[in-house]
């Protein structure tokens, strides 16, 4: 039996879903307290005849300019899931493969085509959420587990997305964050902000001993000693912990950082 307390709590959660959160966070998830920026952007663009999505884009630009892909490393629940899956023991982990770098450009295509162009020109809303997003599929599973009647209405689209989710889960055991590397449009949006975001990484070349420990430990395939603010870096901090010379670190600065800049220890 539902109580007035339950109703008021649900109303409160529903109200917060009008606010976008930084990471990939499906609105449909019963535990979600905010809206996914990618889903909100698609909905806004599909109705752009009436209004431009200043609010959603403004928030996304704000998050990107402040943190860059730190959001991917610390604030995205689906990124966390991939992290945990990759810790499962497997005979051979795959760090890279032929075509890896080119395949990473796919996420930019997903952003441009599925998230931006399709909602504007085809009015298919939201295309990425409906046909691709594995985070949304997890939300659908949670909803169906909470209400058995939903199983009766699950169609072909859901099972298509379920197969994609299973594929991402299996690959995540072998490859570190495959969805983040190759598909996620939110990572594609935040990536370029790494170069100009308030939160940056620095490598003090005068302290660096060129041991290669930082690049060896990086799951995203970045060499922080050469490109600490790579668009692929998710700011997880593994390289900082590993560096024996303490040459790597976070820095909050409005100035664009170069690889050889010394660390600012005054912050």
N, C-alpha and C positions, 0 to 999 in steps of 0.2 A: 504494500500500500504506500502510495506516494504522500509525503508530508509537505506542508507549506515550506519547511526548511529546505527540502530537496528541490522544490520548484524555484525558490529564490536563489539557490546555489547555481542551478542550471541557467537561470536568467542572467546571473552575474557572469558566468563563463561565456554565454552567448554574446553578451555585450562586448567582452574583450576580444572576441573574434573579428570585430570590426577594425582591429589594429594589426598591422603587419608586423611579424617578428622577423629577425634577420635571416634565419636559416630555413631550409626546406622543411616545412611543417604543415602537413595536410589539414585543411580546415575541417574535413570530414571526420578526423580522428576524435573519438569521444573524450580523449584526454587533452586535446589541443586547447590552449588558452589564447591563441592568436591565429591570424590568417597567414598563409604562405604568400610571400611576395610574388612568386611566379604565377600562382593561381590568380591572385588579385590583379596582376598586370594583364593577364590574358582576358579576364572579364572586363577590365576597363578598356582595353584596346578594341574589343569586339563592339563596344558601344561608343567608339570615339567620334561617331557622327554627332553625338550630343555633347560630349565633353572629353577633353584631353586628360590622361591619367597623371595629373601633377602630383597628387598626394602619394600614390604608390611609387612612381619614379623618384620623387623627391626623397622618400624614405630610403629607397634602395641606394641612391647616390650618397645620401648622408652616411649610411652604414658602410658603404664602400670607401668613401673618403676618410672615414674615421679609422676603420680596421682592416680594409682590404680583405684578403682571404683568411684572415684570422677567424672569421665567422665559420668558414668551412672546417677549420681545425678544432674549434672549441664550442660552437653554438649550434651545429647542425646534428639533429638526432640520427639521421640516416648515415651521416659520416661516422658517428660513434658506432653504429651497428656494424659497418664495414670494418672498422678498427678491431672490434671484438672478434669478428669472423676470421680476420687474417691471423689472429693469435692461435687459431686451431692448428695443431701440428699437421703438416703435410709433407710427404717425401721430398718434393721439389717445389720451392717457392719461385715464382717467376718475377724477376726484377725488371726485365725489359725484353723486347723481342723486335724482330724486323718490322718496321712500319709503326712502331709505338708512337713516335713523335708526330707522324702524320695523322694517326688515328685520334690524337688528342684535339685536333682541329674540329672533330665531329661535334663537340659540345657547342662550338660557336655557330655551327650550321643549325643545330637544334634550337639554339636561342633565336637566331634570325628567322628561321622558317616556321617552326612549330609555335614558338612563344609570341613572335611579333607579326609575321606576315599572314599566317593562317587566320588568326583572330580578326585582323584588319580586313583582309580581302575575301575570306571565305565565310566569316562569321561563325566558325566552328569553335564553340567555347566549352571548356578550355581544351584545346587539342592535346597539348603535352600531358596535362593531368588525366585526360580521358583514355589516352592510348599508350602512354609510356610510363609515367611516374611510378616507380616501385614503392615510394613512401606512401602514396595514395592507396596502393594495393594492400599494404600492411594495415592501413586504416580500415579498408573495406573488410578485411578478415576479422579485425577486432569488433567491428560493428555486427558482422554476421554471427560471431561467437556470442555476442550479447543478446541477439534476437534471432532465434532459429528460423523465423518466418522469412528472413532476408535470403536464406539459402535458396528458397523457391523461386526468387526473381533474378538470381545471378545468371547473366547471359554470357555469350561468346566473348564479348569485350573483356569481361572480368577474367575469364580463363586465359585469354591472350596475355593480359597483364600479369596474371599469376605465373605464367611460364617465363616471362621476362624477369620477374622477381626471383624465381628459383634459379634462373641462369646467373643473375647478379650475385646471389648468395653463394653459389658454387664457385664462381670465378673469384669472389672476394677472399675465399680461403687460400687461393693460389697467388692472386695479384692484389697488392695493396690498393684499396679504394678505387676499383675500376670504374664505378659509376661517377665518382668525382673527376677522374682523369679524362674519361671519354664521352660522357653523356650529359652531365649536369649543367643546365643552362644558367643556374645561379652562380656556379663557380666560374663559368665563362663571363658572366657580367662583372663579378667582383675581381677577377684575375688582373685586368689592366690597372685597377686601382692600387695594386701592390707597389707600383712605382711612385705613387704620389700620396698614398694614405698617410695619415698622421702617425699611425703605428708602423714602424719600419724595422727592418733588420739591418745590421751593419757587420762588416767584417774588417777588422783592423789588420791590414796587410803587414804592418810592421811587427805584429805579434804572431801572425799566422806562420806555421812551420811547414805548410804544404804536405801534411801527412795523409790527406785524403779521407780522414775519419768521418768528416761531416757528410761528404757525398756518399760514402759507403753506407751510412745509417739512414739516409733520406729515402723514405718509401715513395716519394713523389718523383724521384729521379732528378733532383736538383743538386747542383754543386754550389752550396752557399758561399764558398770562398771566392767564387768567380761572379756569381749572380745572386746575391742574398735577397733581392727583391724580385725574383722570377715570378712570372704570372702563374706558375704551377705551384709555388710555395704556399702551404696552408698554415704556416706559422706554428707548427705543432711543438717546436722547441727541442726536438730530438737531437738536432745538430749542436745546439747550444750546450746541452748536457754532455755530449760526447767529446766536444773540442778540448783537447788536453792543454792547449795554450790559452784558453779563455778568450779567443779572438772574436768570437761571435756573440751577439747580444741583441736584445730588443732596444728600440729607441723611439721616442716620441719627438717628431720634428716636422716642421712645415717645409723644410728644404729637401729637395730630391737627393737621396743618398747614392753614392757610388760604391763599388766593391772595395776600393782601397781606403775609404774614409775611416779614421780612427773612431772608436766607440766614445760616445759622450757619457761620461760617468757622473755628470752633474745632475742628471735627471733623477 
